[in-house]
Amino acid sequence: MTIYDKIYQKAEPYWQTRRGEIHMPLAYKFAQQLLVHYPEADEAVVLPAILLHDTGWHVIPDDLQKQALVGSPKSDNKPDISRLHETEGARIAGELLASLDYEAAKINEIQQIIDGHDTRQESLSLNDALVKDADKLWRFDPVGAAICAGWNGMAVAPFLDFFEARIETIFFTEQAKAIARSLLVQSRSNNDR
């Protein structure tokens, strides 16, 4: 069992809210894809960060979670709730990784990435950019798009249109933009059935 398998196992119980059991494995897959194209990034930071980035939702009641749709077409978003999931996620990540005797410097970087992964508009590093991009890509995936559109009370097609118009501004890496465009084709094809 690799260290990432151990982190995955320890993180999984925290995903049982806000469709994290779907989002996190998808985001992890996207992070792995992005790392192939950016070998200079540190997978020992990126992979744990993506597996742990949304663990903070676990401590926020469901009714409050619905008020925090980050990057949403809805205008009534509550950013303070989203901010709370970041700070709680950074805390949980630190505790979980320390329990695995993970390298302290890497834990610190992972916590910095998680603490701002949705609300911080700029990226701190390539590692941060890959986590941010992998996190957002699920909105373009057929399954993720359907879930996110539902959260916003929208049909899938207009939801995809909203995010297609933002590909150039919400992603940091060219590879994430290419993956998003490819996923859009799949999502629209699934939506037409």
N, C-alpha and C positions, 0 to 999 in steps of 0.2 A: 504494500500500500504506500503510495507516494504521500508527501506532505500535503499536496493539494487535495488528495482523496480524504485525508484526515480533516482538513479545513472544511471541505464540502460536507462531510458527515456532521461535524460540530455546528456548522452554519444552518444546515437544513431545517432544524426545528424552528428557527426564527423566520423562515420563509412562509409559514402557514397563515399568511394574511396578505391582503392586497394582491392576490394572485402571484405571490412571490415564488410559489412552487413551479410556476410556468416561466415567470420572468427571469429568475436567477439562472436556471440551466441554459436558457436562450442567451442571456447576456454573457455567460461563461463561454459558450460556444463562439459567440462573436469576438470576444476578447482573444481566444485562441487563434481565430482566423486573422485578426489584426496583428498579433504578435509574429506571425509568419512573414508579414510584409515589413515589419519594423523590428528587425533582430537586435537593434541597439537598445530597445526598451528592456526593462527588467521584469521578466515573467514572475520572479519571486515577489514582486510588488503588485504587478497588474492582476495576476490571477487571484491572490487572496483578497485584494481590494474589491474586485468585481463580485466575488462570492459573498462578501460581507457588507457591501455598500448599503443595502436596504434593510439590514437587520434591525435598525432602529424603529421601523414601522411596528415591530412586534410589541412595543411598549405603549403605542398610541391607540386609543379606542377606535373602533371601526367608524363610528359616526364622525369623528374628527378627521380620520384619514380621507374620507370622501370630500372634505373641504380643501384638500391640498392636491390639486392635479397639476403637477409641475409641467411647464411647457404646453399647457392646455389651451385649446381655443376658447375655453370659458374665461370670462373676465372676473368671476367672483372667487378666484384662487386665494387661499390663505397661506402666504409664504412663511409665516411664523411656525405653522405646523410642519411644513416641509423642512424648515431649519431645525426643528426639534428632532426629526428623524435622522438628520445628519449628525447632530451632536451625540445622540444616543447610539447611533450606529458606530461612530468612532470609538465610543466608550466600550461597547460590546466587542468590537474588533480587537481592541487592545487587550481586554480580558481573555478572550478566546485564544488569540495568538500567543499570549504569554503562557497560557496553560499548556501550549504545545512547545514551549521553549524556543519560539521563533526569535530570530535575530532582532535585537532591540532597535537598531537603526531602521530596519525594514518595517517594523511595527509602527514606528514614528511616521515614516513616509506614508504608509497605508492609512493611518489615522488622519493625516493631513488631507489626503485625497478624499476620503469618505466625508470628512467635515467640510463640505462645500461642493460635493459632486453634482448637486442639482442647482444650488443657489448662486454659486460662484460662476460668473460668466466667462472668465479667462481660465486657461489651463496653467497649472504650476510647472508642468514638465511634460515630456512625451508620455511617461507612465500615466499621468493624470489625464492627458488627452485621450489615450486609448481606453481608459476606464469610462470616461464621459461618453465617448463614441459608442462603446459596446453597450452601455446602459441605454442609450437612445435608439439603437438599431431595432430593438424589439417592437417599437411603434410601427415599423415598416413590415415586419414579419406577418404573414397571414393570420396566425393565432393572436399575436400581440396587438395587431391593428384592430381586430374584432373586439378584443377586451377593452382597449383604450377608447375606441369609438363609443362603446357602450357606456363607459364611465362618463363620457362627455355628452351622452344623450344624442349621439349623432349616428347616422348611417356610415358605413365604412368608406364609401366612395368620397364624400366630402371631407371626412377625416383625413384620408390619404392625400387629397388635393391640398388641404391645409399644410400638411407636413412636406409634401413635395416642393411647395413654394419656398420652404425654409431649409432645404438640404444644404445649400451653400453657406448658410449662416449658423446652423446648429452643430455642424460637425467640424472637427479640427483637422482630421486627416483625409487625404484624397481617397485612401482605400475604403474608409467608412462611407464616404459619399458614393463610391462605386457599388458597395454592398447594398446601401439603401436603395439605389436606383434598381438594382437587380431584384431586391425584395418587393419593390413597388409593382413590378411586372407580375410577380407571383401572386401578390395580394389582390391585385385588380383582376387577375385571371380567376382566382378562387371566388371573388366577390361576384363575378359575372355568371356563375353557375346557379 
